[in-house]
Amino acid sequence: MKRLVLVGGGHSHVAVLKSHGEAPMPDTRLTLVSAKRHAPYSGMLPGLIAGHYDYHQCHIDLVRLAGYARAGFLEVEAVALDPKERLLFLAGGERVEYDILSIDIGSTPPTFGIPGVPEHVIPAKPIETLLPAWEGLRARAAGLKRVALVGGGAAGVELVLAMQYRLRRDGAVPGFDLITDTPFVLPSHDVKARRMLQRILDERGVRVHAGRRVAAVEPGRVALEDGASIDVDAVFWVTGATPAAWLRSSGLQTDAAGFIAVNPCLQSESHADIFAAGDCAGVTGQPRPKSGVFAVRQGAPLSGNLRRALAGQALDPYVSPPHALALISAGGKYAVATRNAWALQGAWVWRWKDWIDRRFVAKYQRLYQN
Ligand SMILES: Cc1cc2nc3c(=O)[nH]c(=O)nc-3n(C[C@H](O)[C@H](O)[C@H](O)COP(=O)(O)OP(=O)(O)OC[C@H]3O[C@@H](n4cnc5c(N)ncnc54)[C@H](O)[C@@H]3O)c2cc1C
């Protein structure tokens, strides 16, 4: 039996589990190592914050999905890797041997070495720490005056609008500040989408501080590099993606940003028995945004190549399309759709996004709910 070990129950690995459940890889013992039992689906996270969904509607139960796939499940964080000895080290001291390893552990927002950030902000990821912190904030909503979010990408914009929407429904009306060091929000999106969402932020009274960089965070205060400061009750940190520190010290080849360097077959550039997908991987020659859409797309090619690697067959390269449709929700049941140079908005866009997102999660949930 060959030992295939999956680390992280991210958007690509759920597809590997599904595929193995449908048609088991021959002579393979599959094990999933995941820090948490429930895998959140990123597309529905703003809707969970806004109150459109409950927890279980936007999470895949990895214990039950692994059961469907007849895979072992270890609910524990991986903390180190020795690729020479083919050993994965787990929190708590255990180690797992593998023949083929696949890594899909996502990313967390970078802190840029800014003083006070590790101690005083609530990072948007991991989502398992964001959700309790958010519920803690809701519990003291009546006393809130201002809430700041740092990061002007799609996740920051969606989160600020979702939080404001939910707190208003809870009867609280704190002010919101969205701080970004880019000249405008949504810098990687087309100008039409940017304008639509900027208008929504303006209409909802969100104060956008574009082109301004955070210098330090203290309890109750965000200091900006231009000398200004904002008094706040909470700071959410939504600044993009940085890889887990243990990947850098693993001996795997990484890209300039520290993500696992993989070839178009999603195979490590330095270790043929290691694969990676999703945010934690950087495909050589295919720079892509760190977004759930790309992690989802890599699921099927990763699955196929793990199968081929186990069977000793030639791998199949995969080129993900450079652009993806982005559906950006705006707090209530309203959203903006954008791809390349076009953008559309409306309640119907939200219903479309809702249909796509529910369908994605249901594809996995129905495997173990019957
Ligand atoms: C607020 C917010 C909203 C977003 N909205 C969208 C959106 O609408 N659309 C979109 O495409 N993208 C969105 N994103 C981006 C999206 O979340 C990520 O790009 C996506 O989750 C990456 O998927 P992944 O498979 O790489 O990892 P993840 O989905 O992060 O999954 C990684 C998994 O690995 C586990 N794990 C982590 N470390 C370890 C470890 N050491 N050992 C074992 N297990 C581990 C985690 O528990 C987690 O379940 C959003 C991000 C944020 C913060």
The ligand as an SDF file (V2000), in Angstrom:
LIG
                    3D

 53 58  0  0  0  0  0  0  0  0999 V2000
  -12.9340   37.4740    4.4350 C   0  0  0  0  0  0  0  0  0  0  0  0
  -12.5200   36.6940    3.2320 C   0  0  0  0  0  0  0  0  0  0  0  0
  -13.3900   36.5230    2.1690 C   0  0  0  0  0  0  0  0  0  0  0  0
  -12.9980   35.8290    1.0430 C   0  0  0  0  0  0  0  0  0  0  0  0
  -13.8880   35.6900    0.0460 N   0  0  0  0  0  0  0  0  0  0  0  0
  -13.5230   35.0180   -1.0580 C   0  0  0  0  0  0  0  0  0  0  0  0
  -14.4490   34.8450   -2.1230 C   0  0  0  0  0  0  0  0  0  0  0  0
  -15.5990   35.2990   -2.0590 O   0  0  0  0  0  0  0  0  0  0  0  0
  -14.0470   34.1470   -3.2130 N   0  0  0  0  0  0  0  0  0  0  0  0
  -12.7820   33.6320   -3.2960 C   0  0  0  0  0  0  0  0  0  0  0  0
  -12.4600   33.0130   -4.3150 O   0  0  0  0  0  0  0  0  0  0  0  0
  -11.8800   33.7860   -2.3260 N   0  0  0  0  0  0  0  0  0  0  0  0
  -12.2220   34.4690   -1.2030 C   0  0  0  0  0  0  0  0  0  0  0  0
  -11.3030   34.6220   -0.2020 N   0  0  0  0  0  0  0  0  0  0  0  0
   -9.9630   34.0230   -0.3350 C   0  0  0  0  0  0  0  0  0  0  0  0
  -10.0450   32.5710    0.0830 C   0  0  0  0  0  0  0  0  0  0  0  0
  -10.4010   32.4880    1.4490 O   0  0  0  0  0  0  0  0  0  0  0  0
   -8.7620   31.7920   -0.0990 C   0  0  0  0  0  0  0  0  0  0  0  0
   -8.1270   32.1280   -1.2880 O   0  0  0  0  0  0  0  0  0  0  0  0
   -9.0910   30.2920   -0.1030 C   0  0  0  0  0  0  0  0  0  0  0  0
   -9.6720   29.9270    1.1260 O   0  0  0  0  0  0  0  0  0  0  0  0
   -7.8380   29.4780   -0.3340 C   0  0  0  0  0  0  0  0  0  0  0  0
   -8.2070   28.1320   -0.3290 O   0  0  0  0  0  0  0  0  0  0  0  0
   -7.1400   27.0540    0.1170 P   0  0  0  0  0  0  0  0  0  0  0  0
   -7.6710   25.7560   -0.3210 O   0  0  0  0  0  0  0  0  0  0  0  0
   -5.8030   27.4470   -0.3510 O   0  0  0  0  0  0  0  0  0  0  0  0
   -7.0580   27.1440    1.7070 O   0  0  0  0  0  0  0  0  0  0  0  0
   -8.1400   27.2650    2.8410 P   0  0  0  0  0  0  0  0  0  0  0  0
   -9.5100   27.3490    2.3210 O   0  0  0  0  0  0  0  0  0  0  0  0
   -7.6620   28.3620    3.7370 O   0  0  0  0  0  0  0  0  0  0  0  0
   -8.0130   25.8830    3.6070 O   0  0  0  0  0  0  0  0  0  0  0  0
   -6.8570   25.5250    4.2950 C   0  0  0  0  0  0  0  0  0  0  0  0
   -7.2180   24.4960    5.3270 C   0  0  0  0  0  0  0  0  0  0  0  0
   -6.0210   23.9690    5.8740 O   0  0  0  0  0  0  0  0  0  0  0  0
   -6.1170   23.8710    7.2890 C   0  0  0  0  0  0  0  0  0  0  0  0
   -4.7780   24.0990    7.8020 N   0  0  0  0  0  0  0  0  0  0  0  0
   -4.0930   25.2530    7.8280 C   0  0  0  0  0  0  0  0  0  0  0  0
   -2.8650   25.0750    8.3350 N   0  0  0  0  0  0  0  0  0  0  0  0
   -2.7720   23.7640    8.6280 C   0  0  0  0  0  0  0  0  0  0  0  0
   -1.7440   22.9580    9.1750 C   0  0  0  0  0  0  0  0  0  0  0  0
   -0.5510   23.4600    9.5020 N   0  0  0  0  0  0  0  0  0  0  0  0
   -1.9820   21.6520    9.3730 N   0  0  0  0  0  0  0  0  0  0  0  0
   -3.1780   21.1070    9.0350 C   0  0  0  0  0  0  0  0  0  0  0  0
   -4.1860   21.8290    8.5070 N   0  0  0  0  0  0  0  0  0  0  0  0
   -3.9750   23.1470    8.2980 C   0  0  0  0  0  0  0  0  0  0  0  0
   -7.1050   24.9530    7.7090 C   0  0  0  0  0  0  0  0  0  0  0  0
   -7.7680   24.5560    8.8990 O   0  0  0  0  0  0  0  0  0  0  0  0
   -8.0360   25.0370    6.4930 C   0  0  0  0  0  0  0  0  0  0  0  0
   -9.1760   24.2430    6.6620 O   0  0  0  0  0  0  0  0  0  0  0  0
  -11.6860   35.2990    0.9540 C   0  0  0  0  0  0  0  0  0  0  0  0
  -10.7930   35.4750    2.0250 C   0  0  0  0  0  0  0  0  0  0  0  0
  -11.2000   36.1520    3.1550 C   0  0  0  0  0  0  0  0  0  0  0  0
  -10.2280   36.3410    4.2780 C   0  0  0  0  0  0  0  0  0  0  0  0
  1  2  1  0
  2  3  1  0
  2 52  2  0
  3  4  2  0
  4  5  1  0
  4 50  1  0
  5  6  2  0
  6  7  1  0
  6 13  1  0
  7  8  2  0
  7  9  1  0
  9 10  1  0
 10 11  2  0
 10 12  1  0
 12 13  2  0
 13 14  1  0
 14 15  1  0
 14 50  1  0
 15 16  1  0
 16 17  1  0
 16 18  1  0
 18 19  1  0
 18 20  1  0
 20 21  1  0
 20 22  1  0
 22 23  1  0
 23 24  1  0
 24 25  2  0
 24 26  1  0
 24 27  1  0
 27 28  1  0
 28 29  2  0
 28 30  1  0
 28 31  1  0
 31 32  1  0
 32 33  1  0
 33 34  1  0
 33 48  1  0
 34 35  1  0
 35 36  1  0
 35 46  1  0
 36 37  1  0
 36 45  1  0
 37 38  2  0
 38 39  1  0
 39 40  1  0
 39 45  2  0
 40 41  1  0
 40 42  2  0
 42 43  1  0
 43 44  2  0
 44 45  1  0
 46 47  1  0
 46 48  1  0
 48 49  1  0
 50 51  2  0
 51 52  1  0
 52 53  1  0
M  END
$$$$
